[in-house]
Amino acid sequence: MGKRQHQKDKMYITCAEYTHFYGGKKPDIPQANFHRLPFDHCSLSLQPFVYPVCTPEGVVFDLLNIVPWLKKYGTNPSNGEKLDGRSLIKLNFAKNKEESIVPF
């Protein structure tokens, strides 16, 4: 049969093999579509909150949105771990005359 069938077997991976078969450089994720959520917005509804509460991990939710979620699923929407209403922390923000949140 073929005496030279393994003649092109190499003991290393070529650049083309690496990029096509083993991953290589991953395409860049477009960062232009990413916008950070404003601090005065609920992480569940992405709307400005009225009654802000916080999880022990520091994720801010609106009480009107997180309570129905907890009744239905009983988990933290951000990481999927168990969460109950007793572990939520009520937040108080300082507001100026225009009712916008100001840093301390």
C-alpha positions in Angstrom: 0.0 0.0 0.0 1.2 3.5 0.5 4.7 3.6 1.9 4.7 7.4 2.4 1.3 7.9 4.1 2.6 9.5 7.2 5.1 11.7 5.5 3.3 15.0 6.3 2.6 14.2 9.9 4.1 17.0 12.0 4.9 16.9 15.7 3.7 20.4 16.2 0.5 22.4 15.5 0.7 24.9 12.6 -0.6 28.4 12.9 -3.5 27.6 10.5 -4.5 24.5 12.6 -4.4 26.5 15.8 -6.6 29.3 14.5 -9.1 27.1 12.7 -9.4 24.0 14.9 -8.2 25.0 18.4 -9.7 28.4 18.9 -6.9 30.9 18.3 -7.8 34.5 18.7 -11.4 35.0 19.6 -13.3 37.7 17.8 -13.6 40.9 19.8 -17.0 41.5 21.5 -18.3 44.9 20.5 -18.1 47.1 23.5 -20.0 49.9 21.9 -23.4 48.4 22.7 -22.5 48.1 26.5 -23.9 50.8 28.8 -23.6 50.6 32.5 -26.9 50.7 34.4 -27.3 54.1 36.3 -27.1 53.8 40.0 -30.6 55.0 40.6 -32.2 52.2 38.4 -33.5 48.8 39.4 -31.4 45.8 38.2 -34.5 43.8 37.4 -36.7 46.3 35.5 -34.0 48.6 34.4 -36.2 51.6 35.4 -35.7 54.2 38.1 -36.6 52.8 41.4 -39.2 54.2 43.9 -38.5 52.0 47.0 -34.8 50.9 46.7 -33.6 47.7 48.4 -30.3 46.0 48.2 -29.2 42.3 48.4 -26.3 41.3 50.7 -24.2 41.2 47.5 -24.9 44.8 46.8 -27.3 44.5 43.9 -30.0 47.3 43.9 -33.6 46.5 43.1 -36.9 48.2 43.5 -39.1 46.7 46.1 -42.1 46.8 43.8 -40.3 44.6 41.3 -38.3 42.2 43.5 -41.2 41.1 45.8 -43.2 39.5 43.0 -40.0 37.8 41.7 -39.3 36.4 45.1 -42.8 35.1 45.5 -42.7 33.4 42.2 -39.1 32.1 42.0 -37.5 32.6 45.5 -34.1 33.3 43.9 -31.8 36.2 43.4 -32.3 37.4 39.7 -28.7 38.4 39.3 -27.0 35.2 40.3 -29.7 32.5 40.8 -29.0 31.8 44.5 -31.8 31.4 47.0 -33.0 34.7 48.4 -35.7 35.6 50.8 -37.3 39.0 51.6 -35.8 39.2 55.1 -32.3 39.5 53.7 -33.1 42.6 51.6 -31.7 45.9 53.0 -33.7 49.1 52.7 -31.7 51.9 51.2 -32.0 55.7 51.9 -30.6 58.0 49.3 -29.9 61.7 49.7 -31.7 63.8 47.1 -31.4 67.4 46.1 -34.1 69.9 45.2 -34.6 68.4 41.7 -35.2 65.0 43.4 -32.0 63.5 41.9 -29.6 61.4 43.9 -26.5 63.2 45.1 -23.3 61.6 46.5 -22.4 62.2 50.1 
